[in-house]
């Protein structure tokens, strides 16, 4: 048995569209998780034209996900930070303060799209921050960083239902510590910017947390908690997230780079982080709002 879930920005999902697709595929009765935003229905089998329909729905700003019905409510959230739990790339924001924003932003985009080696690109970008005052980190946190919509409800709702939440980022602990605490994550892992005498040295602590380290985090945390990879819903947007997205029971490419989304079966391009709750069958009136 499968579940087809349709998710769109609030007020966009047309009931007629949902009913038409349900009828075309011979699905069960449509259940609305949030009026005009999210609905689901059961299917006996995965339709052969799934991706053709997915492509058509994109023009309506509707995301479609088809997944097995069993065990879709997960016991652990594993989340990337930059452009996932927050709306920015922290290193790009630091670079703006250092006067090298455009150059660093280009490197970041290419690295996240899988065009550059992640570790090498990170080392190159951090080197451009040499001599930047450490106080700039707090300035960026206070003035440039905003949370992705739906993130607080995602973490709070899963935790209220017994799940564990881990933030694993190729960014920096100076940011994950604040973001993780603000959103209620149980733990966070990231890279360390090296500082001497109150200024950035242009170096980053070793070993560098990249793609394989995110997979290792999934394996280590699930083992510690007595869970399996199937119990995890992971979310990210960049090439360095592909490993953990592929290992998790549900791996969600959220507003991902095209080359990343192409390698993922679960793609959310129009909804926000609330989509991860809808994928697990939570209705909006079950959300825990902080």
C-alpha positions, 0 to 999 in steps of 0.5 A, spaced: 500 500 500 502 506 498 500 514 500 500 519 495 501 526 498 500 533 494 503 539 498 502 546 496 503 553 499 497 555 503 491 556 499 494 554 493 492 546 492 485 546 488 480 540 491 478 539 484 485 537 482 486 532 488 479 529 486 481 528 479 488 525 480 485 520 485 480 518 480 485 517 475 489 513 479 483 509 482 486 511 489 482 511 496 478 517 499 482 523 499 484 526 506 485 533 507 491 534 512 490 542 511 485 545 507 488 548 500 495 546 502 496 538 503 492 532 502 493 525 501 490 518 498 492 511 498 494 507 492 494 499 491 501 500 487 505 506 484 503 509 478 507 508 472 506 515 470 508 518 477 514 522 474 510 525 468 504 527 473 509 530 478 512 534 472 505 537 470 503 539 477 510 543 478 507 548 474 501 549 479 506 549 484 504 543 487 509 537 490 507 530 489 510 524 493 508 517 493 511 513 498 510 506 502 504 507 507 507 503 512 512 506 517 512 513 514 512 516 521 519 517 523 523 517 530 528 521 528 529 528 524 536 529 521 537 536 518 542 540 514 542 547 516 544 552 510 538 553 506 534 548 509 533 550 517 535 557 515 534 561 509 541 563 508 548 560 507 552 562 513 559 562 509 556 567 504 553 572 509 560 572 512 563 573 506 559 579 504 561 582 511 568 581 509 567 584 502 568 578 498 561 576 497 560 575 490 566 570 489 564 566 495 557 565 493 559 563 486 563 557 489 558 555 494 553 555 489 558 550 485 559 546 491 552 545 493 551 543 485 556 538 486 561 541 481 566 542 486 569 538 491 566 540 498 572 540 502 576 543 497 571 549 496 570 550 504 577 551 505 578 556 499 572 560 502 574 560 509 581 562 507 578 568 504 575 570 511 582 571 514 583 577 519 575 578 519 573 580 526 570 574 530 564 579 532 562 579 525 559 572 527 554 574 532 552 580 527 551 576 522 546 571 526 543 577 529 542 581 522 542 576 516 539 569 518 532 567 518 529 561 519 526 557 514 518 557 515 515 551 518 522 549 521 520 550 528 513 546 528 517 540 524 522 539 530 517 541 536 512 536 533 516 530 532 519 531 538 512 531 542 511 525 538 518 522 541 522 523 535 530 525 536 532 531 532 539 532 530 542 538 526 548 536 521 551 541 517 557 542 513 557 550 515 560 552 522 558 550 530 558 558 531 551 558 527 549 551 528 549 552 536 545 558 536 540 555 530 540 548 534 538 551 540 533 556 538 529 550 534 530 545 539 534 540 536 537 535 541 544 535 538 548 539 532 554 537 529 558 542 524 565 545 522 569 549 527 572 556 524 579 557 527 580 563 531 586 567 534 586 573 538 579 575 536 580 574 529 578 568 524 585 565 522 582 563 515 583 556 517 577 550 519 578 545 524 579 538 522 577 533 520 572 537 515 565 535 516 562 533 509 558 528 505 561 522 509 561 525 515 553 526 515 552 519 513 556 517 519 552 522 523 546 518 521 549 511 523 552 513 529 546 517 532 541 511 530 546 506 533 546 510 540 538 510 540 537 503 538 534 506 531 535 504 524 536 508 518 529 506 516 526 510 522 530 517 520 527 522 515 533 527 513 532 533 509 537 537 505 539 541 499 546 540 497 550 535 493 554 534 500 547 531 503 546 526 498 549 521 502 544 521 508 538 523 504 540 516 500 541 512 507 535 515 511 528 511 510 525 518 507 530 523 504 527 529 502 530 534 497 528 541 500 528 546 494 534 543 492 539 544 487 537 541 480 542 536 480 541 534 487 533 533 486 534 529 480 537 524 485 532 524 490 525 520 490 522 525 495 522 532 492 519 539 495 520 545 491 514 549 493 512 547 500 516 549 506 518 545 512 511 543 514 511 538 508 516 533 512 510 533 517 505 532 512 509 526 509 509 523 515 501 523 515 500 529 521 495 534 520 496 541 521 491 541 527 496 536 530 502 541 529 506 543 535 507 551 535 512 554 539 
